[in-house]
Amino acid sequence: MSIQQRTRSAVASATHSHWSHVASAILLSAVAVPPIGFLFLVRTPLILPSIAVISLASAAIIALAAWCMSSDRNSPGISLWDISGAYVFIGFAAGMLSEPQQAMELFSLPTETHKSAQ
């Protein structure tokens, strides 16, 4: 009887593992695709501050997903917590490399009006 229980639990854990990989892949693509598309729409001087903001927002989303999925922080492989930490590292590095003027331009509204718009 113990052999049957072991095989059932092995099947259940393999199925759970498969779904967690699928959910992780969907989550990763949902977090990675929009920022890449957004970076094509940003002017060149604002790329580093944009990467910083997008990376930190992505890290927050991934950390929230890892917390909701009860992901193990001490797992031997790469977990969602590790991916979130990598996004935070990229975000802070991009923020440190950008200049304060670029960050101000990113968060400010354009004040110049064209004569044709008036």
Order of alpha helices (4+ residues) and beta strands (2+ residues): alpha-alpha-alpha-alpha
